[in-house]
């Protein structure tokens, strides 16, 4: 009986067993002695609670867990930017009946609308304070992006007239979605409005920039070479901006957010490997050096603003923590 109870308690994370293991074992054994046997319902409830703790990453506040949660918050916001852009300009695009090269039974919709919608819903769930739902939706977005590329799924969708976006785009969305699932995208307490604005900022920025590049003639959003090159370069610049902000925050003392931004910058920086140089004026509206300098300057300004706001709000957070 003792061995069975200990076996069930091993389902819990180590930190929980260290803090509550002996107490829980004592309660189980006392209950078993009173009944003359171990109640299977108690064991089942403990096992389900242990699974919930492991799935939700609930645990004592640690530096690693704090970094993982912030990585998830940033990744969900960036995933929303990707998904909103392609939902509006690639899947919906009412101004262009030929944004995809193949006709679709429903407007311009492709199978990519599944993962893009899930990614956008993940960001909405995060801003509403539903981190578990946001994490699950981000996982659905990543997994569906990978599933859409599978030949059997592609053939099945094609039989109904639906195509898919390019595999590279789906794979990149899957990577960002996977980053969003490594922690709990928790909204900071007492700052819902500001948090919502910051979470929506990447989406607002990418949609605005993309809208400014729309041409009156059909542009085949997913496949026109110049547009693809522009988006790859833009993604690489996002990675540089994230890294610059991370450095500024690190200097300012915000180690956790700096580490989270640095981790999120890696997939975007990898896009630069597909661009031999940034000086192609046929794709970029200005020279690569000038554009890079502008991105770094804006990123440094954003980082300095974040450090300043953090220092000003720190006394307020400390007073709230003491009152609790």
C-alpha positions in Angstrom: 0.0 0.0 0.0 2.8 2.4 0.9 4.6 1.5 -2.3 1.5 2.1 -4.4 0.9 5.6 -2.9 4.5 6.5 -3.5 4.3 5.4 -7.1 1.3 7.7 -7.7 3.1 10.6 -6.0 6.0 10.1 -8.5 3.7 11.5 -11.1 4.2 14.9 -9.6 7.1 17.2 -10.5 10.1 16.9 -8.1 9.6 20.4 -6.6 6.0 19.4 -5.6 7.1 16.1 -4.0 9.8 18.0 -2.1 7.3 20.5 -0.7 4.2 18.4 -0.3 5.1 14.7 -0.9 5.3 13.5 2.7 2.2 15.4 3.7 0.2 13.9 0.8 1.6 10.4 1.6 0.5 10.7 5.2 -3.0 11.8 4.3 -3.3 8.8 1.8 -2.1 6.3 4.4 -4.4 7.7 7.1 -7.4 7.5 4.7 -6.4 3.9 3.7 -6.1 2.8 7.3 -9.5 4.2 8.1 -11.1 2.4 5.1 -9.0 -0.7 5.3 -7.8 -0.1 1.7 -6.6 2.6 -0.7 -9.4 4.4 -2.3 -8.9 4.3 -6.1 -10.6 7.6 -6.5 -8.0 9.3 -4.3 -5.2 7.9 -6.4 -7.0 8.9 -9.6 -7.5 12.5 -8.4 -3.9 12.7 -7.4 -2.7 11.4 -10.8 -5.0 13.9 -12.6 -3.7 16.8 -10.5 -0.1 15.7 -11.2 -0.8 15.7 -14.9 -2.3 19.1 -14.7 0.7 20.5 -12.9 3.1 19.1 -15.5 1.0 20.3 -18.5 0.5 23.8 -17.2 4.1 24.1 -16.0 2.7 25.2 -12.6 5.5 25.5 -10.1 7.6 27.7 -7.8 8.8 30.9 -9.4 12.3 30.3 -10.8 14.5 32.2 -13.2 14.2 29.5 -15.9 10.4 29.3 -15.6 10.1 33.1 -15.7 12.2 33.2 -18.9 10.1 30.5 -20.5 6.8 32.3 -19.7 8.1 35.5 -21.2 9.4 33.7 -24.3 5.9 32.4 -24.7 4.3 35.8 -24.3 6.6 37.4 -26.9 6.2 34.4 -29.3 2.4 34.5 -29.1 2.5 38.2 -30.0 4.8 37.6 -32.9 2.7 34.6 -34.0 -0.4 36.9 -34.0 1.5 39.3 -36.3 2.3 36.6 -38.8 -1.1 35.1 -38.7 -3.0 38.4 -38.9 -0.9 39.5 -41.9 -1.5 36.3 -43.9 -5.1 36.0 -42.9 -5.8 39.5 -44.2 -3.6 39.7 -47.2 -3.1 36.1 -48.2 -6.4 34.4 -47.3 -9.0 37.1 -47.4 -7.7 39.8 -49.8 -11.1 40.9 -51.1 -9.4 43.5 -53.4 -7.5 40.8 -55.3 -9.4 37.8 -56.6 -6.1 36.2 -57.6 -3.9 36.5 -54.5 -3.2 32.7 -54.8 -2.3 31.1 -58.1 -5.0 28.5 -57.9 -8.7 29.1 -57.5 -10.3 28.3 -54.2 -13.9 27.2 -53.5 -14.1 30.0 -50.9 -12.5 33.2 -52.0 -8.8 33.1 -51.6 -8.8 30.7 -48.7 -6.1 28.0 -48.5 -5.6 25.3 -45.9 -3.2 27.8 -44.2 -6.2 29.7 -42.8 -6.5 26.9 -40.1 -3.1 27.5 -38.5 -3.3 31.3 -39.0 -6.7 31.5 -37.3 -5.5 29.4 -34.4 -2.5 31.6 -33.9 -4.6 34.8 -33.9 -7.0 33.2 -31.4 -4.0 32.3 -29.2 -3.1 36.0 -28.9 -6.7 36.9 -28.1 -6.9 34.2 -25.4 -3.6 35.5 -23.9 -4.8 39.1 -23.7 -8.1 37.9 -22.0 -6.0 36.2 -19.3 -6.5 32.6 -20.5 -2.8 31.3 -20.7 -3.7 27.6 -20.9 -6.1 28.2 -23.8 -3.5 30.5 -25.5 -0.9 27.8 -25.2 -3.2 25.1 -26.6 -4.2 27.3 -29.5 -0.5 28.0 -30.3 0.2 24.3 -30.2 -2.8 23.7 -32.6 -1.4 26.4 -34.9 2.1 24.8 -35.0 0.8 21.3 -35.4 -1.7 22.2 -38.1 1.0 24.1 -40.0 3.1 20.9 -40.1 0.1 18.7 -40.9 -1.0 20.8 -43.8 2.4 20.1 -45.5 2.0 16.3 -45.2 1.3 14.8 -48.7 -1.9 12.9 -47.6 -3.4 16.0 -46.1 -2.4 18.1 -49.1 -3.9 15.6 -51.5 -7.1 15.4 -49.5 -7.5 19.2 -49.5 -6.6 19.4 -53.1 -9.5 17.0 -53.9 -11.8 19.7 -52.6 -10.0 22.5 -54.5 -8.0 24.0 -51.6 -4.2 24.7 -52.0 -1.7 25.5 -49.3 0.7 28.3 -48.7 4.4 27.7 -49.4 6.0 25.2 -47.1 8.7 27.6 -45.9 6.1 30.0 -44.6 4.2 27.2 -42.8 7.4 25.8 -41.3 8.3 29.3 -40.0 4.9 29.7 -38.4 5.2 26.3 -36.8 8.6 27.3 -35.3 7.1 30.5 -33.8 4.1 28.5 -32.6 6.3 26.0 -30.9 8.2 28.8 -29.1 4.8 30.0 -27.8 4.2 26.7 -26.1 7.3 26.4 -24.0 5.9 28.4 -21.2 2.7 30.0 -19.9 1.8 33.2 -21.7 0.7 34.9 -18.5 -0.6 38.5 -18.5 1.0 40.7 -15.9 -1.3 41.7 -13.1 -2.8 45.2 -13.1 -1.7 46.2 -16.6 -4.3 44.7 -18.9 -4.7 47.8 -21.2 -0.9 48.3 -21.6 -0.3 44.6 -22.1 -3.0 44.4 -24.7 -1.5 47.3 -26.6 2.0 45.9 -26.5 0.8 42.4 -27.6 -1.2 43.9 -30.5 1.7 46.3 -31.6 3.5 43.7 -33.8 0.3 42.8 -35.6 -0.6 46.5 -36.1 2.9 47.2 -37.4 3.1 44.3 -39.8 -0.4 44.8 -41.2 0.3 48.5 -41.7 3.7 48.0 -43.4 2.2 45.2 -45.6 -0.8 47.4 -46.6 1.6 50.2 -47.8 3.2 47.7 -50.2 0.0 46.6 -52.0 0.0 47.3 -55.7 -3.1 47.7 -57.8 -2.4 44.8 -60.1 -2.7 41.1 -58.9 0.4 40.4 -56.9 0.1 36.7 -56.0 0.7 37.4 -52.3 2.2 34.0 -51.5 4.5 33.5 -54.5 5.5 36.8 -56.2 9.3 36.7 -55.9 9.8 40.4 -55.0 7.2 40.2 -52.3 8.7 37.0 -50.9 12.1 38.6 -50.8 10.8 41.7 -49.1 9.1 39.6 -46.4 12.2 37.5 -45.8 14.3 40.7 -45.4 11.6 42.2 -43.1 11.7 39.1 -40.9 15.4 39.3 -40.6 15.2 43.0 -39.6 12.6 42.0 -36.9 15.2 39.6 -35.5 17.8 42.3 -35.4 15.4 44.6 -33.7 14.5 42.0 -31.1 18.2 41.4 -30.4 19.0 45.1 -30.0 16.1 45.6 -27.6 17.3 42.5 -25.6 20.8 44.1 -25.3 19.3 47.4 -24.1 17.1 45.6 -21.5 20.1 43.5 -20.3 22.1 46.6 -19.8 19.1 48.2 -18.0 18.9 45.2 -15.6 15.9 43.4 -17.0 17.6 40.0 -17.4 14.5 37.9 -17.8 12.9 39.9 -20.6 16.3 40.3 -22.3 16.8 36.5 -22.4 13.2 36.0 -23.7 13.7 38.5 -26.5 17.1 37.0 -27.4 15.5 33.5 -27.7 12.7 34.9 -29.8 15.1 36.7 -32.1 16.8 33.4 -33.2 14.2 32.2 -35.8 14.0 35.6 -37.3 17.7 36.1 -37.5 18.0 32.8 -39.3 16.0 34.4 -42.1 19.0 36.5 -42.9 20.8 33.4 -44.1 18.4 33.4 -47.1 19.4 37.0 -48.0 22.9 37.5 -49.3 22.8 41.2 -48.8 20.4 44.1 -48.0 21.5 46.4 -50.8 19.0 45.3 -53.5 17.2 48.5 -54.3 14.8 46.6 -56.6 13.3 45.0 -53.5 13.9 47.6 -50.8 12.7 51.2 -51.0 16.0 52.5 -49.5 19.5 51.2 -49.2 20.1 48.3 -46.9 22.5 50.3 -44.6 20.1 53.1 -44.1 17.2 50.7 -43.4 19.3 48.7 -40.9 20.4 51.9 -39.1 16.8 53.0 -38.8 15.7 49.6 -37.4 18.5 49.6 -34.8 17.7 53.2 -33.8 14.0 52.4 -33.3 14.8 49.3 -31.4 17.2 51.1 -29.1 14.6 53.8 -28.5 12.0 51.1 -27.7 14.4 49.4 -25.3 15.2 52.6 -23.5 11.5 53.4 -23.2 10.9 50.0 -21.7 13.7 50.4 -19.2 12.5 53.8 -18.1 8.9 52.6 -17.7 10.0 49.6 -15.7 12.0 51.8 -13.3 9.1 54.1 -12.8 6.6 51.3 -12.2 8.8 49.3 -9.9 7.8 51.2 -6.7 4.1 50.7 -7.6 4.7 47.0 -8.0 6.6 46.7 -4.8 3.8 48.5 -2.8 1.2 46.1 -4.3 3.3 43.1 -3.5 3.8 44.3 0.1 0.0 44.9 0.5 -0.7 41.4 -0.7 
